[in-house]
Amino acid sequence: MESTRQTSRRSLTELPLHIVAGILAKLDAIQQLFSAILSHRIFRDAFKDNFHSVARGIITTQIPPETLPFLIALRESTRVNARDYTAARDLLMRLTTATSGMTSATLPPSAHLSLSDYNFLSRNYAEAEFLARSMAEEVIPIATQRLSLNRHSSEISQQENFRLTRAFLRFQLMVNLFCLDENIERSIDGETNHLLYLFFCSFSPWVNGQLVSVYVYLERKVSDVFDDIVAHEVSWYDMRYTWHHQTTGCPHIQAYLTQGLPFLSSAVRAKTYDERIHLLGRYGNEVRVADCNPRRQFLGCSPYAELLGLGLPGGTLLEDYSPAQLELLVRPSDGAQDSMASDPYHFWYRANLGHSILCSVACTRDWKLLEGGYVLWDYADISEVDFEGLFKELRDKPHYFQSYRRTWPRGEVLVFQERKKDIHLSGGSGYWPRNGLDFSRIHGLSEETKTELVKKWKGY
């Protein structure tokens, strides 16, 4: 066995470096490349000798060409000066050109890319794809059951995966360009409005609805993590008032949503208290508070300019549009999977009959539809669906997902957090459970101190 292994290693070292580089270029992600380089000197030498061909080969294999422009734009957005309107405008215009078929989707020249760039593209695609799969696995069964519709397959389709991945990448691009630090302002408010217009108008209302749907999913997932920690972590006792707000009014949840796709993926993966406190503990409860939180950006996704082009007043009901006018809402960047023949278009159109197009994308009226990602999925047959009755029923139903914070009466929150405060001020730390006086996961308190605290609380 040992001789076989030695022969195999000797055979590997005898290969020309460009052949070994070709093997490395077939890896699934840049992260795997790092492990390979550390495992054998021949891989390190081959990579060093063929750096760009290896990295470009991995990226080309890993990332579909239709997704690549969004990742390139996302990378550029990390380097754009937040005050530079022209740079941000040009970035968005390049993205529109690349996604509307005017140019082929290719990587920038090798001279413009570093290993850090390749790693960024690879990792962020992997994180977006993970989020896409996670959302699909959780939400598709719920959407299918609530809509009482059949699917072609229980598995996520290729075009559904693209819609989701694109939406997660667009969400992060939106955060990078518009959710700025408090001390960063663009010189003219109109510049930001124009950038928001460029960001949203390159896509149809139903494709922008896909972006809002993944935001609703991410907000819920981050809220799950935040609620668990604020509820039970002793050192976070002073967050009680912030915690009792709705997620939309909680600056910490909105700020956590701006921390990047790797953080958001970690939030989705974190299921236990220990995993969650480890994640949030790296950021603390004094996170960067953005001047504009993600949800506020959706105020810019109503297609005002499109209405001007259609020659219709803003209050015009959707059913009063002619087929030709509706067709003008389609954008070249949408792609064939989101054409007017697609299920996302039909669901968006039917859901918004009786309403103005101005409230057809991110209206709170449709939050229950958005939590099921109603403009993301494909179904086997929708020709016989009673859409009017279906959407009325869905809007009347309670939210499918109930946040943990909503299960706590305000009085219980205040008493519970006061007890955590007492533990903290007495030198204790750790996890405090909701029911009972259980100190088993509290550290730093003597038995005498525990007894004194229990006596105090029984006097409440």
C-alpha positions as a Markdown table, in Angstrom:
| # | Residue | x | y | z |
|---|---|---|---|---|
| 1 | Met | 0.0 | 0.0 | 0.0 |
| 2 | Glu | 2.8 | 2.4 | 1.0 |
| 3 | Ser | 4.7 | 1.6 | -2.2 |
| 4 | Thr | 1.6 | 2.3 | -4.3 |
| 5 | Arg | 1.2 | 5.7 | -2.6 |
| 6 | Gln | 4.9 | 6.5 | -3.2 |
| 7 | Thr | 4.5 | 5.5 | -6.9 |
| 8 | Ser | 1.5 | 7.7 | -7.2 |
| 9 | Arg | 3.3 | 10.7 | -5.7 |
| 10 | Arg | 6.3 | 10.1 | -7.8 |
| 11 | Ser | 4.1 | 10.0 | -10.9 |
| 12 | Leu | 2.5 | 13.2 | -9.9 |
| 13 | Thr | 5.8 | 15.0 | -9.5 |
| 14 | Glu | 6.9 | 13.8 | -12.9 |
| 15 | Leu | 3.9 | 15.5 | -14.7 |
| 16 | Pro | 4.6 | 18.8 | -16.5 |
| 17 | Leu | 3.4 | 21.8 | -14.5 |
| 18 | His | 0.9 | 22.9 | -17.1 |
| 19 | Ile | -0.8 | 19.5 | -16.9 |
| 20 | Val | -1.0 | 19.8 | -13.1 |
| 21 | Ala | -2.4 | 23.3 | -13.5 |
| 22 | Gly | -5.1 | 21.8 | -15.8 |
| 23 | Ile | -6.1 | 19.5 | -13.0 |
| 24 | Leu | -6.3 | 22.3 | -10.5 |
| 25 | Ala | -8.4 | 24.3 | -13.0 |
| 26 | Lys | -11.1 | 21.7 | -12.7 |
| 27 | Leu | -11.7 | 22.3 | -8.9 |
| 28 | Asp | -15.1 | 23.4 | -7.9 |
| 29 | Ala | -14.1 | 26.5 | -6.0 |
| 30 | Ile | -11.1 | 28.7 | -5.2 |
| 31 | Gln | -11.4 | 27.6 | -1.6 |
| 32 | Gln | -10.5 | 24.1 | -2.7 |
| 33 | Leu | -7.5 | 25.4 | -4.4 |
| 34 | Phe | -6.0 | 26.6 | -1.2 |
| 35 | Ser | -6.3 | 23.1 | 0.3 |
| 36 | Ala | -4.7 | 21.6 | -2.7 |
| 37 | Ile | -1.8 | 24.0 | -2.7 |
| 38 | Leu | -1.1 | 23.2 | 1.0 |
| 39 | Ser | -1.3 | 19.4 | 0.3 |
| 40 | His | 1.6 | 19.0 | -2.1 |
| 41 | Arg | 4.5 | 21.2 | -3.4 |
| 42 | Ile | 3.7 | 20.2 | -7.1 |
| 43 | Phe | 0.3 | 21.9 | -6.8 |
| 44 | Arg | 1.9 | 25.0 | -5.3 |
| 45 | Asp | 4.5 | 25.2 | -8.1 |
| 46 | Ala | 1.9 | 24.5 | -10.8 |
| 47 | Phe | -0.4 | 27.3 | -9.4 |
| 48 | Lys | 2.5 | 29.7 | -9.1 |
| 49 | Asp | 3.5 | 29.0 | -12.7 |
| 50 | Asn | 0.0 | 29.2 | -14.1 |
| 51 | Phe | -1.9 | 31.5 | -11.6 |
| 52 | His | -4.4 | 33.1 | -13.9 |
| 53 | Ser | -5.2 | 30.1 | -16.1 |
| 54 | Val | -5.9 | 28.0 | -13.0 |
| 55 | Ala | -8.0 | 30.7 | -11.2 |
| 56 | Arg | -9.9 | 31.6 | -14.4 |
| 57 | Gly | -10.6 | 27.9 | -15.1 |
| 58 | Ile | -12.1 | 27.4 | -11.7 |
| 59 | Ile | -14.3 | 30.5 | -12.0 |
| 60 | Thr | -15.5 | 29.6 | -15.5 |
| 61 | Thr | -16.4 | 26.1 | -14.3 |
| 62 | Gln | -18.1 | 27.2 | -11.0 |
| 63 | Ile | -20.1 | 30.3 | -12.1 |
| 64 | Pro | -22.7 | 30.2 | -14.9 |
| 65 | Pro | -22.1 | 32.9 | -17.5 |
| 66 | Glu | -25.5 | 34.5 | -16.9 |
| 67 | Thr | -24.6 | 35.0 | -13.2 |
| 68 | Leu | -21.1 | 36.3 | -13.7 |
| 69 | Pro | -22.0 | 40.0 | -14.5 |
| 70 | Phe | -23.7 | 40.3 | -11.1 |
| 71 | Leu | -20.6 | 39.0 | -9.3 |
| 72 | Ile | -18.3 | 41.3 | -11.3 |
| 73 | Ala | -20.5 | 44.3 | -10.4 |
| 74 | Leu | -20.6 | 43.2 | -6.8 |
| 75 | Arg | -16.8 | 43.1 | -6.7 |
| 76 | Glu | -16.6 | 46.5 | -8.3 |
| 77 | Ser | -19.1 | 47.9 | -5.7 |
| 78 | Thr | -16.7 | 47.1 | -2.9 |
| 79 | Arg | -14.2 | 49.5 | -4.5 |
| 80 | Val | -16.4 | 52.3 | -5.6 |
| 81 | Asn | -16.1 | 55.5 | -3.5 |
| 82 | Ala | -19.5 | 55.8 | -1.9 |
| 83 | Arg | -19.4 | 59.6 | -2.6 |
| 84 | Asp | -18.7 | 59.1 | -6.3 |
| 85 | Tyr | -21.9 | 59.3 | -8.2 |
| 86 | Thr | -20.3 | 58.9 | -11.6 |
| 87 | Ala | -18.5 | 55.7 | -10.6 |
| 88 | Ala | -21.6 | 54.1 | -9.2 |
| 89 | Arg | -23.6 | 55.2 | -12.3 |
| 90 | Asp | -21.1 | 53.7 | -14.6 |
| 91 | Leu | -21.0 | 50.4 | -12.7 |
| 92 | Leu | -24.8 | 50.1 | -12.9 |
| 93 | Met | -24.8 | 50.9 | -16.6 |
| 94 | Arg | -22.1 | 48.3 | -17.3 |
| 95 | Leu | -24.2 | 45.7 | -15.4 |
| 96 | Thr | -27.3 | 46.6 | -17.5 |
| 97 | Thr | -25.2 | 46.2 | -20.7 |
| 98 | Ala | -23.8 | 42.9 | -19.6 |
| 99 | Thr | -27.1 | 41.4 | -18.5 |
| 100 | Ser | -29.2 | 42.6 | -21.5 |
| 101 | Gly | -27.2 | 40.6 | -24.0 |
| 102 | Met | -25.4 | 43.6 | -25.5 |
| 103 | Thr | -22.0 | 42.1 | -24.6 |
| 104 | Ser | -20.9 | 38.6 | -23.7 |
| 105 | Ala | -20.3 | 37.7 | -20.0 |
| 106 | Thr | -16.6 | 37.4 | -19.5 |
| 107 | Leu | -14.1 | 37.9 | -16.8 |
| 108 | Pro | -12.0 | 41.1 | -16.9 |
| 109 | Pro | -8.5 | 40.8 | -18.3 |
| 110 | Ser | -6.1 | 38.8 | -16.1 |
| 111 | Ala | -4.0 | 41.9 | -15.5 |
| 112 | His | -6.9 | 43.4 | -13.6 |
| 113 | Leu | -7.6 | 40.4 | -11.3 |
| 114 | Ser | -5.8 | 39.3 | -8.2 |
| 115 | Leu | -6.1 | 36.1 | -6.2 |
| 116 | Ser | -8.3 | 38.1 | -3.8 |
| 117 | Asp | -10.6 | 39.0 | -6.7 |
| 118 | Tyr | -10.9 | 35.4 | -7.8 |
| 119 | Asn | -11.6 | 34.3 | -4.2 |
| 120 | Phe | -14.2 | 37.0 | -3.8 |
| 121 | Leu | -16.1 | 35.9 | -6.9 |
| 122 | Ser | -15.9 | 32.2 | -6.0 |
| 123 | Arg | -16.9 | 32.7 | -2.4 |
| 124 | Asn | -19.8 | 35.1 | -2.9 |
| 125 | Tyr | -21.2 | 32.9 | -5.7 |
| 126 | Ala | -21.0 | 29.9 | -3.3 |
| 127 | Glu | -22.7 | 31.8 | -0.5 |
| 128 | Ala | -25.5 | 33.1 | -2.9 |
| 129 | Glu | -26.1 | 29.6 | -4.2 |
| 130 | Phe | -26.2 | 28.2 | -0.6 |
| 131 | Leu | -28.8 | 30.8 | 0.3 |
| 132 | Ala | -30.8 | 30.0 | -2.8 |
| 133 | Arg | -30.9 | 26.3 | -2.0 |
| 134 | Ser | -31.7 | 27.0 | 1.7 |
| 135 | Met | -34.6 | 29.3 | 0.8 |
| 136 | Ala | -36.0 | 27.0 | -1.8 |
| 137 | Glu | -35.9 | 24.0 | 0.5 |
| 138 | Glu | -37.8 | 25.9 | 3.2 |
| 139 | Val | -40.2 | 28.0 | 1.2 |
| 140 | Ile | -41.2 | 25.9 | -1.9 |
| 141 | Pro | -43.1 | 23.3 | 0.2 |
| 142 | Ile | -45.0 | 26.1 | 2.0 |
| 143 | Ala | -45.7 | 28.1 | -1.2 |
| 144 | Thr | -46.9 | 24.9 | -3.0 |
| 145 | Gln | -49.2 | 23.9 | -0.1 |
| 146 | Arg | -50.6 | 27.4 | 0.3 |
| 147 | Leu | -51.2 | 27.8 | -3.4 |
| 148 | Ser | -52.5 | 24.3 | -3.8 |
| 149 | Leu | -50.5 | 23.9 | -7.0 |
| 150 | Asn | -48.4 | 21.1 | -8.4 |
| 151 | Arg | -44.7 | 21.4 | -9.5 |
| 152 | His | -42.9 | 19.6 | -12.2 |
| 153 | Ser | -40.4 | 18.4 | -9.6 |
| 154 | Ser | -39.8 | 18.6 | -5.9 |
| 155 | Glu | -36.2 | 19.8 | -6.7 |
| 156 | Ile | -35.4 | 23.4 | -7.5 |
| 157 | Ser | -35.1 | 24.0 | -11.2 |
| 158 | Gln | -32.1 | 25.6 | -13.0 |
| 159 | Gln | -34.1 | 28.7 | -13.8 |
| 160 | Glu | -35.5 | 29.0 | -10.2 |
| 161 | Asn | -31.9 | 28.7 | -8.9 |
| 162 | Phe | -30.8 | 31.4 | -11.2 |
| 163 | Arg | -33.6 | 33.7 | -10.1 |
| 164 | Leu | -32.7 | 33.2 | -6.5 |
| 165 | Thr | -29.0 | 33.5 | -6.9 |
| 166 | Arg | -29.4 | 36.7 | -9.0 |
| 167 | Ala | -31.7 | 38.1 | -6.3 |
| 168 | Phe | -29.3 | 37.5 | -3.5 |
| 169 | Leu | -26.4 | 39.0 | -5.5 |
| 170 | Arg | -28.6 | 42.0 | -6.3 |
| 171 | Phe | -29.5 | 42.4 | -2.7 |
| 172 | Gln | -25.9 | 42.6 | -1.7 |
| 173 | Leu | -25.1 | 45.0 | -4.5 |
| 174 | Met | -28.0 | 47.2 | -3.3 |
| 175 | Val | -26.5 | 47.2 | 0.2 |
| 176 | Asn | -23.0 | 48.1 | -1.0 |
| 177 | Leu | -24.2 | 51.0 | -3.1 |
| 178 | Phe | -27.0 | 52.5 | -1.0 |
| 179 | Cys | -26.8 | 51.4 | 2.6 |
| 180 | Leu | -24.1 | 53.8 | 3.5 |
| 181 | Asp | -22.5 | 54.7 | 6.8 |
| 182 | Glu | -24.1 | 57.6 | 8.7 |
| 183 | Asn | -21.2 | 59.9 | 7.9 |
| 184 | Ile | -21.2 | 59.3 | 4.2 |
| 185 | Glu | -23.6 | 61.4 | 2.0 |
| 186 | Arg | -23.7 | 61.9 | -1.7 |
| 187 | Ser | -23.5 | 65.6 | -2.5 |
| 188 | Ile | -26.9 | 65.8 | -4.2 |
| 189 | Asp | -30.1 | 63.8 | -3.1 |
| 190 | Gly | -31.1 | 63.6 | -6.8 |
| 191 | Glu | -28.0 | 61.6 | -7.5 |
| 192 | Thr | -29.0 | 58.8 | -5.2 |
| 193 | Asn | -32.5 | 58.8 | -6.6 |
| 194 | His | -31.1 | 58.4 | -10.1 |
| 195 | Leu | -28.9 | 55.6 | -9.0 |
| 196 | Leu | -31.8 | 53.8 | -7.4 |
| 197 | Tyr | -33.7 | 54.3 | -10.6 |
| 198 | Leu | -30.9 | 52.7 | -12.6 |
| 199 | Phe | -30.7 | 49.9 | -10.2 |
| 200 | Phe | -34.3 | 49.0 | -10.3 |
| 201 | Cys | -35.5 | 50.1 | -13.8 |
| 202 | Ser | -33.2 | 47.6 | -15.5 |
| 203 | Phe | -35.6 | 44.9 | -14.4 |
| 204 | Ser | -39.3 | 44.3 | -14.5 |
| 205 | Pro | -41.6 | 44.7 | -11.5 |
| 206 | Trp | -41.9 | 41.0 | -11.0 |
| 207 | Val | -38.1 | 40.5 | -11.1 |
| 208 | Asn | -37.7 | 43.3 | -8.6 |
| 209 | Gly | -40.3 | 41.4 | -6.6 |
| 210 | Gln | -37.9 | 38.5 | -6.5 |
| 211 | Leu | -35.4 | 40.7 | -4.9 |
| 212 | Val | -37.9 | 41.8 | -2.2 |
| 213 | Ser | -38.8 | 38.2 | -1.6 |
| 214 | Val | -35.2 | 37.2 | -0.7 |
| 215 | Tyr | -35.0 | 40.3 | 1.5 |
| 216 | Val | -38.1 | 39.1 | 3.4 |
| 217 | Tyr | -36.4 | 35.7 | 3.8 |
| 218 | Leu | -33.1 | 37.2 | 5.0 |
| 219 | Glu | -34.8 | 39.6 | 7.4 |
| 220 | Arg | -36.7 | 36.7 | 9.0 |
| 221 | Lys | -33.5 | 34.6 | 9.3 |
| 222 | Val | -31.5 | 37.3 | 10.8 |
| 223 | Ser | -34.4 | 38.1 | 13.2 |
| 224 | Asp | -34.4 | 34.5 | 14.3 |
| 225 | Val | -30.8 | 34.7 | 15.3 |
| 226 | Phe | -31.0 | 38.1 | 16.9 |
| 227 | Asp | -34.2 | 37.3 | 18.8 |
| 228 | Asp | -32.7 | 34.1 | 20.3 |
| 229 | Ile | -29.6 | 36.0 | 21.5 |
| 230 | Val | -31.4 | 39.1 | 22.8 |
| 231 | Ala | -33.9 | 36.9 | 24.6 |
| 232 | His | -31.4 | 34.6 | 26.4 |
| 233 | Glu | -27.9 | 36.1 | 26.4 |
| 234 | Val | -27.3 | 37.8 | 29.8 |
| 235 | Ser | -24.9 | 40.4 | 28.5 |
| 236 | Trp | -27.5 | 41.6 | 26.0 |
| 237 | Tyr | -30.0 | 42.5 | 28.7 |
| 238 | Asp | -30.0 | 46.2 | 27.8 |
| 239 | Met | -31.5 | 45.4 | 24.3 |
| 240 | Arg | -35.0 | 44.8 | 25.7 |
| 241 | Tyr | -36.6 | 47.9 | 24.2 |
| 242 | Thr | -35.0 | 47.5 | 20.8 |
| 243 | Trp | -36.0 | 43.9 | 20.8 |
| 244 | His | -39.6 | 44.6 | 21.4 |
| 245 | His | -39.8 | 46.7 | 18.2 |
| 246 | Gln | -40.9 | 45.1 | 14.9 |
| 247 | Thr | -38.0 | 43.9 | 12.8 |
| 248 | Thr | -38.6 | 46.8 | 10.4 |
| 249 | Gly | -38.0 | 49.2 | 13.3 |
| 250 | Cys | -35.1 | 47.4 | 14.8 |
| 251 | Pro | -31.9 | 49.1 | 13.7 |
| 252 | His | -29.7 | 46.2 | 14.7 |
| 253 | Ile | -31.5 | 43.7 | 12.5 |
| 254 | Gln | -31.4 | 46.1 | 9.6 |
| 255 | Ala | -27.7 | 46.7 | 10.2 |
| 256 | Tyr | -26.9 | 42.9 | 10.4 |
| 257 | Leu | -28.5 | 42.6 | 7.0 |
| 258 | Thr | -25.8 | 44.8 | 5.6 |
| 259 | Gln | -22.9 | 42.6 | 6.8 |
| 260 | Gly | -22.4 | 40.6 | 3.6 |
| 261 | Leu | -23.4 | 37.3 | 2.0 |
| 262 | Pro | -20.9 | 35.3 | 4.1 |
| 263 | Phe | -22.4 | 36.6 | 7.3 |
| 264 | Leu | -26.0 | 36.1 | 6.1 |
| 265 | Ser | -25.1 | 32.5 | 5.1 |
| 266 | Ser | -23.7 | 31.9 | 8.5 |
| 267 | Ala | -26.9 | 33.3 | 10.1 |
| 268 | Val | -29.0 | 30.8 | 8.1 |
| 269 | Arg | -26.7 | 27.9 | 9.0 |
| 270 | Ala | -26.7 | 28.8 | 12.7 |
| 271 | Lys | -29.4 | 26.7 | 14.4 |
| 272 | Thr | -28.3 | 26.5 | 18.0 |
| 273 | Tyr | -27.8 | 29.2 | 20.6 |
| 274 | Asp | -24.0 | 28.5 | 20.8 |
| 275 | Glu | -23.6 | 28.9 | 17.1 |
| 276 | Arg | -25.6 | 32.1 | 17.1 |
| 277 | Ile | -23.8 | 33.7 | 20.0 |
| 278 | His | -20.5 | 32.8 | 18.4 |
| 279 | Leu | -21.7 | 34.5 | 15.1 |
| 280 | Leu | -23.1 | 37.7 | 16.7 |
| 281 | Gly | -20.4 | 37.8 | 19.3 |
| 282 | Arg | -17.9 | 38.6 | 16.5 |
| 283 | Tyr | -19.9 | 41.8 | 15.7 |
| 284 | Gly | -21.3 | 42.6 | 19.2 |
| 285 | Asn | -24.5 | 44.5 | 19.8 |
| 286 | Glu | -22.9 | 47.8 | 18.7 |
| 287 | Val | -23.0 | 47.1 | 15.0 |
| 288 | Arg | -22.6 | 49.7 | 12.3 |
| 289 | Val | -25.9 | 51.3 | 11.8 |
| 290 | Ala | -26.4 | 52.3 | 8.2 |
| 291 | Asp | -27.9 | 55.6 | 7.3 |
| 292 | Cys | -30.3 | 53.9 | 5.0 |
| 293 | Asn | -31.4 | 50.4 | 6.0 |
| 294 | Pro | -32.1 | 47.8 | 3.2 |
| 295 | Arg | -35.9 | 48.0 | 3.4 |
| 296 | Arg | -36.0 | 51.7 | 2.8 |
| 297 | Gln | -34.3 | 51.2 | -0.6 |
| 298 | Phe | -37.5 | 49.4 | -1.9 |
| 299 | Leu | -39.2 | 52.8 | -2.0 |
| 300 | Gly | -37.2 | 53.3 | -5.2 |
| 301 | Cys | -38.5 | 50.2 | -6.9 |
| 302 | Ser | -41.9 | 51.5 | -7.9 |
| 303 | Pro | -41.7 | 52.0 | -11.7 |
| 304 | Tyr | -42.6 | 55.7 | -11.9 |
| 305 | Ala | -40.5 | 56.4 | -15.0 |
| 306 | Glu | -42.0 | 53.4 | -16.7 |
| 307 | Leu | -45.5 | 54.9 | -16.2 |
| 308 | Leu | -44.4 | 58.1 | -17.8 |
| 309 | Gly | -43.2 | 56.1 | -20.8 |
| 310 | Leu | -46.6 | 54.4 | -20.9 |
| 311 | Gly | -48.5 | 57.6 | -20.8 |
| 312 | Leu | -50.6 | 56.5 | -17.9 |
| 313 | Pro | -51.2 | 58.3 | -14.6 |
| 314 | Gly | -49.9 | 56.6 | -11.5 |
| 315 | Gly | -53.3 | 55.6 | -10.2 |
| 316 | Thr | -54.2 | 53.6 | -13.3 |
| 317 | Leu | -55.2 | 50.0 | -12.3 |
| 318 | Leu | -53.2 | 47.2 | -13.8 |
| 319 | Glu | -56.1 | 45.7 | -15.7 |
| 320 | Asp | -56.5 | 49.0 | -17.6 |
| 321 | Tyr | -53.2 | 48.6 | -19.3 |
| 322 | Ser | -53.2 | 47.3 | -22.9 |
| 323 | Pro | -51.1 | 44.2 | -23.8 |
| 324 | Ala | -48.7 | 46.5 | -25.7 |
| 325 | Gln | -48.3 | 48.8 | -22.6 |
| 326 | Leu | -47.7 | 45.8 | -20.3 |
| 327 | Glu | -45.1 | 44.5 | -22.7 |
| 328 | Leu | -43.1 | 47.7 | -22.2 |
| 329 | Leu | -42.6 | 46.7 | -18.6 |
| 330 | Val | -40.4 | 43.7 | -19.7 |
| 331 | Arg | -36.7 | 44.5 | -19.5 |
| 332 | Pro | -33.9 | 43.0 | -21.6 |
| 333 | Ser | -32.0 | 42.1 | -18.3 |
| 334 | Asp | -35.0 | 40.0 | -17.1 |
| 335 | Gly | -33.9 | 37.0 | -19.3 |
| 336 | Ala | -36.1 | 34.4 | -21.0 |
| 337 | Gln | -37.0 | 32.7 | -17.7 |
| 338 | Asp | -38.9 | 35.9 | -16.6 |
| 339 | Ser | -40.6 | 36.8 | -19.8 |
| 340 | Met | -44.4 | 37.5 | -20.1 |
| 341 | Ala | -44.8 | 33.8 | -20.7 |
| 342 | Ser | -43.3 | 32.9 | -17.3 |
| 343 | Asp | -45.1 | 31.9 | -14.1 |
| 344 | Pro | -43.5 | 34.9 | -12.2 |
| 345 | Tyr | -45.1 | 37.3 | -14.6 |
| 346 | His | -48.5 | 35.7 | -14.4 |
| 347 | Phe | -48.5 | 35.5 | -10.6 |
| 348 | Trp | -47.4 | 39.1 | -10.3 |
| 349 | Tyr | -50.0 | 40.3 | -12.8 |
| 350 | Arg | -52.9 | 38.3 | -11.2 |
| 351 | Ala | -51.9 | 39.3 | -7.7 |
| 352 | Asn | -52.0 | 43.0 | -8.5 |
| 353 | Leu | -55.2 | 43.2 | -10.5 |
| 354 | Gly | -57.3 | 46.0 | -8.9 |
| 355 | His | -54.2 | 47.9 | -7.8 |
| 356 | Ser | -51.9 | 50.5 | -9.2 |
| 357 | Ile | -48.5 | 49.3 | -10.5 |
| 358 | Leu | -46.9 | 51.8 | -8.1 |
| 359 | Cys | -47.7 | 49.4 | -5.2 |
| 360 | Ser | -47.0 | 46.1 | -7.1 |
| 361 | Val | -43.5 | 45.3 | -5.9 |
| 362 | Ala | -42.8 | 45.9 | -2.2 |
| 363 | Cys | -46.3 | 46.8 | -0.8 |
| 364 | Thr | -46.8 | 45.6 | 2.8 |
| 365 | Arg | -50.2 | 44.3 | 1.6 |
| 366 | Asp | -48.3 | 41.5 | -0.2 |
| 367 | Trp | -45.8 | 40.6 | 2.5 |
| 368 | Lys | -47.6 | 37.3 | 3.0 |
| 369 | Leu | -47.2 | 36.5 | -0.7 |
| 370 | Leu | -43.6 | 37.6 | -0.6 |
| 371 | Glu | -42.7 | 35.4 | 2.3 |
| 372 | Gly | -43.7 | 32.5 | 0.1 |
| 373 | Gly | -41.7 | 33.9 | -2.8 |
| 374 | Tyr | -44.7 | 33.9 | -5.1 |
| 375 | Val | -42.8 | 35.4 | -8.1 |
| 376 | Leu | -39.9 | 33.0 | -7.9 |
| 377 | Trp | -41.4 | 29.5 | -8.6 |
| 378 | Asp | -42.6 | 27.5 | -11.6 |
| 379 | Tyr | -45.6 | 25.2 | -11.5 |
| 380 | Ala | -46.9 | 22.4 | -13.6 |
| 381 | Asp | -50.1 | 24.0 | -14.7 |
| 382 | Ile | -51.7 | 27.3 | -13.7 |
| 383 | Ser | -54.3 | 27.6 | -16.5 |
| 384 | Glu | -57.3 | 26.6 | -14.3 |
| 385 | Val | -56.3 | 28.6 | -11.2 |
| 386 | Asp | -58.8 | 31.0 | -9.6 |
| 387 | Phe | -56.2 | 33.6 | -9.0 |
| 388 | Glu | -58.6 | 36.2 | -7.6 |
| 389 | Gly | -59.9 | 33.9 | -4.9 |
| 390 | Leu | -56.5 | 32.5 | -4.3 |
| 391 | Phe | -54.7 | 35.8 | -3.6 |
| 392 | Lys | -57.6 | 37.1 | -1.5 |
| 393 | Glu | -57.5 | 34.0 | 0.7 |
| 394 | Leu | -53.7 | 34.3 | 1.1 |
| 395 | Arg | -53.8 | 38.0 | 2.1 |
| 396 | Asp | -56.5 | 37.1 | 4.7 |
| 397 | Lys | -54.5 | 34.3 | 6.2 |
| 398 | Pro | -52.0 | 35.0 | 9.1 |
| 399 | His | -48.3 | 35.1 | 8.4 |
| 400 | Tyr | -47.0 | 31.6 | 8.0 |
| 401 | Phe | -43.8 | 32.4 | 9.9 |
| 402 | Gln | -44.2 | 33.9 | 13.3 |
| 403 | Ser | -41.2 | 35.7 | 14.9 |
| 404 | Tyr | -40.0 | 34.5 | 18.3 |
| 405 | Arg | -40.3 | 38.0 | 19.7 |
| 406 | Arg | -44.1 | 38.0 | 18.9 |
| 407 | Thr | -44.6 | 35.1 | 21.3 |
| 408 | Trp | -43.5 | 37.2 | 24.3 |
| 409 | Pro | -46.0 | 39.6 | 26.0 |
| 410 | Arg | -44.4 | 42.9 | 26.7 |
| 411 | Gly | -44.7 | 42.5 | 30.5 |
| 412 | Glu | -42.9 | 39.2 | 30.4 |
| 413 | Val | -40.1 | 40.7 | 28.3 |
| 414 | Leu | -39.5 | 43.5 | 30.8 |
| 415 | Val | -39.5 | 41.1 | 33.8 |
| 416 | Phe | -37.3 | 38.6 | 32.0 |
| 417 | Gln | -34.8 | 41.2 | 30.9 |
| 418 | Glu | -34.6 | 42.7 | 34.4 |
| 419 | Arg | -33.6 | 39.3 | 35.7 |
| 420 | Lys | -30.9 | 39.1 | 33.1 |
| 421 | Lys | -29.7 | 42.6 | 34.2 |
| 422 | Asp | -29.5 | 41.4 | 37.8 |
| 423 | Ile | -27.5 | 38.4 | 36.8 |
| 424 | His | -25.1 | 40.6 | 34.7 |
| 425 | Leu | -24.6 | 43.2 | 37.5 |
| 426 | Ser | -23.9 | 40.3 | 40.0 |
| 427 | Gly | -21.1 | 39.1 | 37.8 |
| 428 | Gly | -22.9 | 36.4 | 35.9 |
| 429 | Ser | -22.8 | 35.5 | 32.2 |
| 430 | Gly | -24.3 | 33.0 | 29.8 |
| 431 | Tyr | -27.7 | 31.6 | 28.8 |
| 432 | Trp | -30.9 | 32.4 | 30.8 |
| 433 | Pro | -33.9 | 30.2 | 29.8 |
| 434 | Arg | -37.4 | 31.5 | 29.5 |
| 435 | Asn | -39.1 | 29.1 | 31.9 |
| 436 | Gly | -38.0 | 28.5 | 35.4 |
| 437 | Leu | -35.1 | 29.7 | 37.5 |
| 438 | Asp | -32.4 | 27.5 | 35.9 |
| 439 | Phe | -28.8 | 28.6 | 36.5 |
| 440 | Ser | -27.2 | 25.6 | 34.8 |
| 441 | Arg | -25.9 | 27.6 | 31.9 |
| 442 | Ile | -25.0 | 30.7 | 33.9 |
| 443 | His | -21.3 | 31.2 | 34.9 |
| 444 | Gly | -19.6 | 33.4 | 37.5 |
| 445 | Leu | -22.2 | 33.3 | 40.3 |
| 446 | Ser | -21.8 | 31.7 | 43.7 |
| 447 | Glu | -24.6 | 29.6 | 45.2 |
| 448 | Glu | -25.2 | 32.4 | 47.7 |
| 449 | Thr | -25.7 | 35.0 | 45.0 |
| 450 | Lys | -28.1 | 32.7 | 43.1 |
| 451 | Thr | -30.2 | 32.3 | 46.3 |
| 452 | Glu | -30.2 | 36.1 | 46.9 |
| 453 | Leu | -31.4 | 36.7 | 43.3 |
| 454 | Val | -34.2 | 34.2 | 43.6 |
| 455 | Lys | -35.4 | 35.8 | 46.8 |
| 456 | Lys | -35.4 | 39.2 | 45.1 |
| 457 | Trp | -37.3 | 38.0 | 42.0 |
| 458 | Lys | -40.0 | 36.3 | 44.1 |
| 459 | Gly | -40.7 | 39.7 | 45.5 |
| 460 | Tyr | -41.5 | 41.1 | 42.0 |
